[in-house]
Amino acid sequence: MNDWRIYRGVGQPHDGVRRLPEPPPWRDFTRAQDGAPAGSQDPSGARRLGVRRRRAENYAPRPAEVDAVNAALYLRRPLLVTGNPGTGKSTLAYAVAHELKLGRVLRWPIVSRTTLQDGLYRYDAIGRLQDVQLERARGAAGDGSDRGDPGDADGGDDAADRDPGIGAYIRLGPLGTALLPSELPRVLLIDELDKSDLDLPNDLLNVLEEGEFAIPELERVADRRPVVEVLSHDSGRVAVHGGRIACTNFPLIVLTSNGERDFPAPLLRRCVQLELEPPGEEQLTAMVEAHLGEEGVAAGQDLIGRFLDREPGEVMAADQLLNALFLTQHTPHAERLTRERIADLLMQRLDRSR
């Protein structure tokens, strides 16, 4: 069939969706399932760096980017990366983790309701209470006696001595996991910090400065259970000693911002700051080649040139170019006018006034 369209607007059901080609490499989620062991190659990096990580190998970062990353590594300070959408802020974290073999990138996406607690850990007190009550009910049904202490009805400290234990109800967040003691630093991406409410940047200050935090639910039982295993963000179990987590190697923390707000001076003082410029021809070509191969670069010269020749100050993300290149490549039977219309649809400026 020469018609590239899957949806044709005819109002009649058909099986055209089965003709869909493989997804773009940066939208192939079978390559990016979470849950990989912390020490393995990061599967989600395939979407960021290209299916063969070629973007990390071919991409030539500007000297300022290399210097900023090294400064953050040497000083054990967070790296605050600012830039327009699509300039590669998030990808920088994956490229560093790939080159330095630091394992899976821990990602903490920020929204307006995000709190510091979300990043550190979550305690499922309701789930614990329900399990204690269920255990009591089973005990009463089995031998007519209550196996739990009456004082445990509220999920108090004594309930920590009962299997599966309090640790089964505590899961570390991405920031909490990054601060675990480790031989090598973990890489943590705190994505789009400017989307947070006003309090989060200030709430982060103490944790970023001290590299440690307490879990009060475990501190309360530390005299009886000095070591408790909890769930980490990587889906594994880790030991917490004395109810506190303190890093031995400060993680490489990459905070990204689209420049939509100003941050308080105390946060800026604690960070190495880097402002990313839009990708130039060398970076853009490497990006296209990483995802679409050399043939993608050869076939997309017109669109690459159009992207580079946009008006000064016009905001356009690099993934818009990738989308246009992929779709025009996979619609060979469409008319040239149709392909141009698709490119116009996908490469609209992001700063257009409404």
Contacts in CASP RR format, 6 or more apart in sequence:
PFRMAT RR
TARGET T0000
AUTHOR 0000-0000-0000
METHOD contacts of the structure
MODEL  1
MNDWRIYRGVGQPHDGVRRLPEPPPWRDFTRAQDGAPAGSQDPSGARRLG
VRRRRAENYAPRPAEVDAVNAALYLRRPLLVTGNPGTGKSTLAYAVAHEL
KLGRVLRWPIVSRTTLQDGLYRYDAIGRLQDVQLERARGAAGDGSDRGDP
GDADGGDDAADRDPGIGAYIRLGPLGTALLPSELPRVLLIDELDKSDLDL
PNDLLNVLEEGEFAIPELERVADRRPVVEVLSHDSGRVAVHGGRIACTNF
PLIVLTSNGERDFPAPLLRRCVQLELEPPGEEQLTAMVEAHLGEEGVAAG
QDLIGRFLDREPGEVMAADQLLNALFLTQHTPHAERLTRERIADLLMQRL
DRSR
1 19 0 8 1.000
2 333 0 8 1.000
3 333 0 8 1.000
4 330 0 8 1.000
4 331 0 8 1.000
4 332 0 8 1.000
4 333 0 8 1.000
4 334 0 8 1.000
6 16 0 8 1.000
6 17 0 8 1.000
6 19 0 8 1.000
6 20 0 8 1.000
8 14 0 8 1.000
21 330 0 8 1.000
22 28 0 8 1.000
23 29 0 8 1.000
24 291 0 8 1.000
24 322 0 8 1.000
24 323 0 8 1.000
24 326 0 8 1.000
25 31 0 8 1.000
25 46 0 8 1.000
25 47 0 8 1.000
25 50 0 8 1.000
25 51 0 8 1.000
25 291 0 8 1.000
25 292 0 8 1.000
26 47 0 8 1.000
26 48 0 8 1.000
26 50 0 8 1.000
26 291 0 8 1.000
26 319 0 8 1.000
26 322 0 8 1.000
27 47 0 8 1.000
28 46 0 8 1.000
28 47 0 8 1.000
28 51 0 8 1.000
29 47 0 8 1.000
31 43 0 8 1.000
31 46 0 8 1.000
31 47 0 8 1.000
31 51 0 8 1.000
32 43 0 8 1.000
32 44 0 8 1.000
32 45 0 8 1.000
32 46 0 8 1.000
32 47 0 8 1.000
33 43 0 8 1.000
34 43 0 8 1.000
34 44 0 8 1.000
34 235 0 8 1.000
35 104 0 8 1.000
35 234 0 8 1.000
35 235 0 8 1.000
36 42 0 8 1.000
36 43 0 8 1.000
36 104 0 8 1.000
36 234 0 8 1.000
37 104 0 8 1.000
37 234 0 8 1.000
38 103 0 8 1.000
38 104 0 8 1.000
38 186 0 8 1.000
38 232 0 8 1.000
38 234 0 8 1.000
39 103 0 8 1.000
39 104 0 8 1.000
40 103 0 8 1.000
40 104 0 8 1.000
41 98 0 8 1.000
41 103 0 8 1.000
41 104 0 8 1.000
42 94 0 8 1.000
42 97 0 8 1.000
42 98 0 8 1.000
42 103 0 8 1.000
42 104 0 8 1.000
42 105 0 8 1.000
43 104 0 8 1.000
44 94 0 8 1.000
44 104 0 8 1.000
44 105 0 8 1.000
44 107 0 8 1.000
45 53 0 8 1.000
45 94 0 8 1.000
45 98 0 8 1.000
45 105 0 8 1.000
46 53 0 8 1.000
48 55 0 8 1.000
48 90 0 8 1.000
48 91 0 8 1.000
48 94 0 8 1.000
48 95 0 8 1.000
49 55 0 8 1.000
49 56 0 8 1.000
49 91 0 8 1.000
49 94 0 8 1.000
49 95 0 8 1.000
49 98 0 8 1.000
49 290 0 8 1.000
50 290 0 8 1.000
50 291 0 8 1.000
51 290 0 8 1.000
51 291 0 8 1.000
52 290 0 8 1.000
53 98 0 8 1.000
53 290 0 8 1.000
54 286 0 8 1.000
54 289 0 8 1.000
54 290 0 8 1.000
54 293 0 8 1.000
55 91 0 8 1.000
55 95 0 8 1.000
55 286 0 8 1.000
55 287 0 8 1.000
55 290 0 8 1.000
55 291 0 8 1.000
56 94 0 8 1.000
56 95 0 8 1.000
56 98 0 8 1.000
56 99 0 8 1.000
56 290 0 8 1.000
58 286 0 8 1.000
58 289 0 8 1.000
58 290 0 8 1.000
59 95 0 8 1.000
59 283 0 8 1.000
59 286 0 8 1.000
59 287 0 8 1.000
59 290 0 8 1.000
60 282 0 8 1.000
60 283 0 8 1.000
60 286 0 8 1.000
61 92 0 8 1.000
61 95 0 8 1.000
61 283 0 8 1.000
62 277 0 8 1.000
64 274 0 8 1.000
65 92 0 8 1.000
65 274 0 8 1.000
65 276 0 8 1.000
68 79 0 8 1.000
68 81 0 8 1.000
68 272 0 8 1.000
68 273 0 8 1.000
68 274 0 8 1.000
69 79 0 8 1.000
69 92 0 8 1.000
69 96 0 8 1.000
69 252 0 8 1.000
71 77 0 8 1.000
71 272 0 8 1.000
72 78 0 8 1.000
72 79 0 8 1.000
72 252 0 8 1.000
72 253 0 8 1.000
72 272 0 8 1.000
73 185 0 8 1.000
73 252 0 8 1.000
75 272 0 8 1.000
76 250 0 8 1.000
77 270 0 8 1.000
77 271 0 8 1.000
77 272 0 8 1.000
78 190 0 8 1.000
78 208 0 8 1.000
78 253 0 8 1.000
78 254 0 8 1.000
78 255 0 8 1.000
78 270 0 8 1.000
78 271 0 8 1.000
78 272 0 8 1.000
79 252 0 8 1.000
79 253 0 8 1.000
79 254 0 8 1.000
79 255 0 8 1.000
79 271 0 8 1.000
79 272 0 8 1.000
79 274 0 8 1.000
80 193 0 8 1.000
80 255 0 8 1.000
80 257 0 8 1.000
80 263 0 8 1.000
80 267 0 8 1.000
80 268 0 8 1.000
80 271 0 8 1.000
80 272 0 8 1.000
80 273 0 8 1.000
80 274 0 8 1.000
81 89 0 8 1.000
81 92 0 8 1.000
81 254 0 8 1.000
81 255 0 8 1.000
81 256 0 8 1.000
81 257 0 8 1.000
81 274 0 8 1.000
81 275 0 8 1.000
81 276 0 8 1.000
82 89 0 8 1.000
82 256 0 8 1.000
82 257 0 8 1.000
82 258 0 8 1.000
82 259 0 8 1.000
82 273 0 8 1.000
82 274 0 8 1.000
82 275 0 8 1.000
82 276 0 8 1.000
83 89 0 8 1.000
83 257 0 8 1.000
83 258 0 8 1.000
83 259 0 8 1.000
83 275 0 8 1.000
83 276 0 8 1.000
84 258 0 8 1.000
84 278 0 8 1.000
84 315 0 8 1.000
84 317 0 8 1.000
84 350 0 8 1.000
85 258 0 8 1.000
85 315 0 8 1.000
85 317 0 8 1.000
85 350 0 8 1.000
86 317 0 8 1.000
86 318 0 8 1.000
86 319 0 8 1.000
87 276 0 8 1.000
87 277 0 8 1.000
87 278 0 8 1.000
87 279 0 8 1.000
87 317 0 8 1.000
87 318 0 8 1.000
88 276 0 8 1.000
88 279 0 8 1.000
88 318 0 8 1.000
89 254 0 8 1.000
89 256 0 8 1.000
89 257 0 8 1.000
89 276 0 8 1.000
90 189 0 8 1.000
90 191 0 8 1.000
90 254 0 8 1.000
90 256 0 8 1.000
92 254 0 8 1.000
92 276 0 8 1.000
93 105 0 8 1.000
93 187 0 8 1.000
93 188 0 8 1.000
93 189 0 8 1.000
93 252 0 8 1.000
93 254 0 8 1.000
94 105 0 8 1.000
94 189 0 8 1.000
96 102 0 8 1.000
96 187 0 8 1.000
96 252 0 8 1.000
96 254 0 8 1.000
97 103 0 8 1.000
97 104 0 8 1.000
97 105 0 8 1.000
97 187 0 8 1.000
97 252 0 8 1.000
102 184 0 8 1.000
102 185 0 8 1.000
102 186 0 8 1.000
102 187 0 8 1.000
102 252 0 8 1.000
103 186 0 8 1.000
103 187 0 8 1.000
104 234 0 8 1.000
105 187 0 8 1.000
105 188 0 8 1.000
105 189 0 8 1.000
106 174 0 8 1.000
106 175 0 8 1.000
106 177 0 8 1.000
106 178 0 8 1.000
106 186 0 8 1.000
106 187 0 8 1.000
106 188 0 8 1.000
106 189 0 8 1.000
106 233 0 8 1.000
106 234 0 8 1.000
106 251 0 8 1.000
107 174 0 8 1.000
107 188 0 8 1.000
107 189 0 8 1.000
107 191 0 8 1.000
108 118 0 8 1.000
108 119 0 8 1.000
108 173 0 8 1.000
108 174 0 8 1.000
108 175 0 8 1.000
108 188 0 8 1.000
108 189 0 8 1.000
108 190 0 8 1.000
108 191 0 8 1.000
109 191 0 8 1.000
109 192 0 8 1.000
110 190 0 8 1.000
110 191 0 8 1.000
110 192 0 8 1.000
110 193 0 8 1.000
110 195 0 8 1.000
110 196 0 8 1.000
110 200 0 8 1.000
111 195 0 8 1.000
111 196 0 8 1.000
112 195 0 8 1.000
112 196 0 8 1.000
112 197 0 8 1.000
113 197 0 8 1.000
114 195 0 8 1.000
114 196 0 8 1.000
114 197 0 8 1.000
114 200 0 8 1.000
115 199 0 8 1.000
115 200 0 8 1.000
115 203 0 8 1.000
116 175 0 8 1.000
116 200 0 8 1.000
116 203 0 8 1.000
116 204 0 8 1.000
116 207 0 8 1.000
118 173 0 8 1.000
119 173 0 8 1.000
119 174 0 8 1.000
119 175 0 8 1.000
119 176 0 8 1.000
120 172 0 8 1.000
120 173 0 8 1.000
120 175 0 8 1.000
120 176 0 8 1.000
120 207 0 8 1.000
120 213 0 8 1.000
121 170 0 8 1.000
121 171 0 8 1.000
121 172 0 8 1.000
121 173 0 8 1.000
121 176 0 8 1.000
121 215 0 8 1.000
121 230 0 8 1.000
122 170 0 8 1.000
122 171 0 8 1.000
122 173 0 8 1.000
123 169 0 8 1.000
123 170 0 8 1.000
123 215 0 8 1.000
123 217 0 8 1.000
124 169 0 8 1.000
124 170 0 8 1.000
124 171 0 8 1.000
125 155 0 8 1.000
125 169 0 8 1.000
127 169 0 8 1.000
128 155 0 8 1.000
128 159 0 8 1.000
128 166 0 8 1.000
128 168 0 8 1.000
128 169 0 8 1.000
129 154 0 8 1.000
129 155 0 8 1.000
131 164 0 8 1.000
132 148 0 8 1.000
132 152 0 8 1.000
132 153 0 8 1.000
132 155 0 8 1.000
132 159 0 8 1.000
132 162 0 8 1.000
133 153 0 8 1.000
135 147 0 8 1.000
135 148 0 8 1.000
135 162 0 8 1.000
136 146 0 8 1.000
136 147 0 8 1.000
136 148 0 8 1.000
139 145 0 8 1.000
139 146 0 8 1.000
139 147 0 8 1.000
140 146 0 8 1.000
148 162 0 8 1.000
149 158 0 8 1.000
151 158 0 8 1.000
152 158 0 8 1.000
152 159 0 8 1.000
152 162 0 8 1.000
157 220 0 8 1.000
157 221 0 8 1.000
157 224 0 8 1.000
159 165 0 8 1.000
159 166 0 8 1.000
160 166 0 8 1.000
160 221 0 8 1.000
160 224 0 8 1.000
160 225 0 8 1.000
160 228 0 8 1.000
161 224 0 8 1.000
161 225 0 8 1.000
165 228 0 8 1.000
166 217 0 8 1.000
166 218 0 8 1.000
166 221 0 8 1.000
166 225 0 8 1.000
166 228 0 8 1.000
167 218 0 8 1.000
167 228 0 8 1.000
167 229 0 8 1.000
167 230 0 8 1.000
167 231 0 8 1.000
168 231 0 8 1.000
170 215 0 8 1.000
170 217 0 8 1.000
170 218 0 8 1.000
170 228 0 8 1.000
170 230 0 8 1.000
170 231 0 8 1.000
171 230 0 8 1.000
171 231 0 8 1.000
171 232 0 8 1.000
171 233 0 8 1.000
172 180 0 8 1.000
172 230 0 8 1.000
172 231 0 8 1.000
172 232 0 8 1.000
172 233 0 8 1.000
172 238 0 8 1.000
172 245 0 8 1.000
173 232 0 8 1.000
173 233 0 8 1.000
174 188 0 8 1.000
174 233 0 8 1.000
175 188 0 8 1.000
175 190 0 8 1.000
175 207 0 8 1.000
176 213 0 8 1.000
176 233 0 8 1.000
176 245 0 8 1.000
177 186 0 8 1.000
177 232 0 8 1.000
177 233 0 8 1.000
177 234 0 8 1.000
177 238 0 8 1.000
178 186 0 8 1.000
178 187 0 8 1.000
178 188 0 8 1.000
178 247 0 8 1.000
178 251 0 8 1.000
178 253 0 8 1.000
179 207 0 8 1.000
179 211 0 8 1.000
179 212 0 8 1.000
179 213 0 8 1.000
179 245 0 8 1.000
179 246 0 8 1.000
179 247 0 8 1.000
179 251 0 8 1.000
180 186 0 8 1.000
180 232 0 8 1.000
180 238 0 8 1.000
180 245 0 8 1.000
180 247 0 8 1.000
181 246 0 8 1.000
181 247 0 8 1.000
181 248 0 8 1.000
181 249 0 8 1.000
182 247 0 8 1.000
182 248 0 8 1.000
182 249 0 8 1.000
183 248 0 8 1.000
183 249 0 8 1.000
184 249 0 8 1.000
185 249 0 8 1.000
185 250 0 8 1.000
185 251 0 8 1.000
185 252 0 8 1.000
186 251 0 8 1.000
186 252 0 8 1.000
187 251 0 8 1.000
187 252 0 8 1.000
187 254 0 8 1.000
188 251 0 8 1.000
188 252 0 8 1.000
188 253 0 8 1.000
188 254 0 8 1.000
189 254 0 8 1.000
189 256 0 8 1.000
190 253 0 8 1.000
190 254 0 8 1.000
190 255 0 8 1.000
190 256 0 8 1.000
191 256 0 8 1.000
192 256 0 8 1.000
192 257 0 8 1.000
192 258 0 8 1.000
193 200 0 8 1.000
193 201 0 8 1.000
193 255 0 8 1.000
193 256 0 8 1.000
193 257 0 8 1.000
193 263 0 8 1.000
194 257 0 8 1.000
194 258 0 8 1.000
194 259 0 8 1.000
194 260 0 8 1.000
194 261 0 8 1.000
194 263 0 8 1.000
195 260 0 8 1.000
201 263 0 8 1.000
201 264 0 8 1.000
201 267 0 8 1.000
202 264 0 8 1.000
202 266 0 8 1.000
202 267 0 8 1.000
204 267 0 8 1.000
205 266 0 8 1.000
205 267 0 8 1.000
205 270 0 8 1.000
207 213 0 8 1.000
208 253 0 8 1.000
208 267 0 8 1.000
208 270 0 8 1.000
209 270 0 8 1.000
211 246 0 8 1.000
211 247 0 8 1.000
211 250 0 8 1.000
212 244 0 8 1.000
212 245 0 8 1.000
212 246 0 8 1.000
212 247 0 8 1.000
213 244 0 8 1.000
213 245 0 8 1.000
214 243 0 8 1.000
214 244 0 8 1.000
214 245 0 8 1.000
215 230 0 8 1.000
215 240 0 8 1.000
215 243 0 8 1.000
215 244 0 8 1.000
215 245 0 8 1.000
218 225 0 8 1.000
218 228 0 8 1.000
218 230 0 8 1.000
218 240 0 8 1.000
218 242 0 8 1.000
218 243 0 8 1.000
219 242 0 8 1.000
219 243 0 8 1.000
219 244 0 8 1.000
221 228 0 8 1.000
222 242 0 8 1.000
222 243 0 8 1.000
226 241 0 8 1.000
226 242 0 8 1.000
227 239 0 8 1.000
227 240 0 8 1.000
227 241 0 8 1.000
227 242 0 8 1.000
228 239 0 8 1.000
228 240 0 8 1.000
228 242 0 8 1.000
228 243 0 8 1.000
229 237 0 8 1.000
229 238 0 8 1.000
229 239 0 8 1.000
229 240 0 8 1.000
230 237 0 8 1.000
230 238 0 8 1.000
230 240 0 8 1.000
231 237 0 8 1.000
231 238 0 8 1.000
232 238 0 8 1.000
255 271 0 8 1.000
257 263 0 8 1.000
278 318 0 8 1.000
279 287 0 8 1.000
279 318 0 8 1.000
280 308 0 8 1.000
281 304 0 8 1.000
281 308 0 8 1.000
284 304 0 8 1.000
284 307 0 8 1.000
284 308 0 8 1.000
284 318 0 8 1.000
284 321 0 8 1.000
285 297 0 8 1.000
285 304 0 8 1.000
287 318 0 8 1.000
287 322 0 8 1.000
288 296 0 8 1.000
288 297 0 8 1.000
288 300 0 8 1.000
288 304 0 8 1.000
288 321 0 8 1.000
288 322 0 8 1.000
288 325 0 8 1.000
289 296 0 8 1.000
289 297 0 8 1.000
291 322 0 8 1.000
291 326 0 8 1.000
292 322 0 8 1.000
292 325 0 8 1.000
292 326 0 8 1.000
292 329 0 8 1.000
296 325 0 8 1.000
296 329 0 8 1.000
297 304 0 8 1.000
299 325 0 8 1.000
299 329 0 8 1.000
300 325 0 8 1.000
300 328 0 8 1.000
300 329 0 8 1.000
303 321 0 8 1.000
303 324 0 8 1.000
303 325 0 8 1.000
303 328 0 8 1.000
303 343 0 8 1.000
303 347 0 8 1.000
304 321 0 8 1.000
304 325 0 8 1.000
306 343 0 8 1.000
306 347 0 8 1.000
307 316 0 8 1.000
307 318 0 8 1.000
307 320 0 8 1.000
307 321 0 8 1.000
307 347 0 8 1.000
310 316 0 8 1.000
310 349 0 8 1.000
313 351 0 8 1.000
314 349 0 8 1.000
314 351 0 8 1.000
315 349 0 8 1.000
315 350 0 8 1.000
315 351 0 8 1.000
316 347 0 8 1.000
316 348 0 8 1.000
316 349 0 8 1.000
316 350 0 8 1.000
317 350 0 8 1.000
320 346 0 8 1.000
320 347 0 8 1.000
320 348 0 8 1.000
321 347 0 8 1.000
323 346 0 8 1.000
324 342 0 8 1.000
324 343 0 8 1.000
324 346 0 8 1.000
324 347 0 8 1.000
327 342 0 8 1.000
327 346 0 8 1.000
328 339 0 8 1.000
328 342 0 8 1.000
328 343 0 8 1.000
331 338 0 8 1.000
331 339 0 8 1.000
331 342 0 8 1.000
334 342 0 8 1.000
END
